[in-house]
Amino acid sequence: MKKQWRKLVSAVLLVTISALSIFTVSVVSQTQLSGSVKIDGSSSVYPLTEAVAEEFQKRYPRVKVTVGISGTGGGFKKFGRGETDISNASRPIRPIEDEECRKNGIAYIELPVAYDALAVVVNPANNWCNYLTVEELKRIWEPEAQGKIVNWSQVRKGFPNRPLKLFGAGADSGTYDFFTAAIVGKEHASRGDYTGSEDDNVLVQGVASDPNALGFIPFAYVAENRDRLKTVAIQCNCHNDGKPMQPSEKAVIEDRYHLARPLFIYVNRKSADRPEVRAFVEFYLQNAAKLAREVRYVPLPKRAYELAMERFRKRIVGSMFGAKGSQVGLSIEKLLAAEEKKTK
């Protein structure tokens, strides 16, 4: 009996010690993990990546995560030179950016992290414009409009005789690329006589301070400034039976909003082998759904994050979109199908 009792006690002690060892290793790894993670790129993705970085550094205080804002294009330039570990992007990588990465021996892992409903906004004092058609937006923003479409009355009959002041993303921004592709029909095709910036806070300030302003910004920045901005519904015959639609999570999920788009992070394949970068990316994918909603973006389905995690852990490199830049009309369902195909 005593012998059996001793065996039982020994077994319990062994299990307890093992559990404590696992706990200790976990605590030690969290405390001892150090190094740095350098991130730059899209101002659209910035709110989500910054939220992830803040939570990550609470768990791993010795890892320094820096998140810059130089726009999707500016971020890819740094990424292609090997200056950053991760590049935030509000559109898929473009052919010229992919070629630069190849030239410099940089393989990348493309990971979707959320959806955005790019918003067209006006000043709250604007009481005449509640919706715009895609055709009207094209008339405003196409290259031929420069110096010609300068008054609200030229946009639609019945609009007031007031100057039209335009604000939008700068040429290095993925938001600019996507907006021009979705509205004008071609990336980087737009008028140049508008106030542009890769910093969306500058655009918020511009629209909020001018009653005659019209601009486009990521939805996360609208959510933070609802008392300073008014969103304009978008009417498109290819969505929502041609009815004007406001940007919202529901509209994005149901594929009824014309300016919905996926957001990405691109991870340098070599950087992914560093413990701190690997831990950060895995933490990102595990927490992106919750944090995306907190910063007012649309989370991807659970399966999408699982596929992204699988692709990251297998180190599957390259773009699931053929490195062709902005993809207009890419619904969550289509994105999921592309992920499934890429992961196989």
Secondary structure, 3 states (H helix, E strand, C coil): CHHHHHHHHHHHHHHHHHHHHHHHHHHHHHHHCCEEEEEEECCCCHHHHHHHHHHHHHHCCCEEEEECCCHHHHHHHHHHCCCCCEEEECCCCCHHHHHHHHHCCCCEEEEEEEEEECEEEECCCCCCCCEEEHHHHHHHHCHHHCCCCCEHHHCCCCCCCCECEEEEECCCCHHHHHHHHHHHCCCCCCCCCCEEECCHHHHHHHHHCCCCEEEEECHHHHHCCCCCCEEEEEECCCCHHHCCECCCHHHHHCCCCCCEEEEEEEEECCHHHCHHHHHHHHHHHHHHHHHHHHCCCECCCHHHHHHHHHHHHCCCCECCCCCCCCCCCCCHHHHHHHHHHHHC
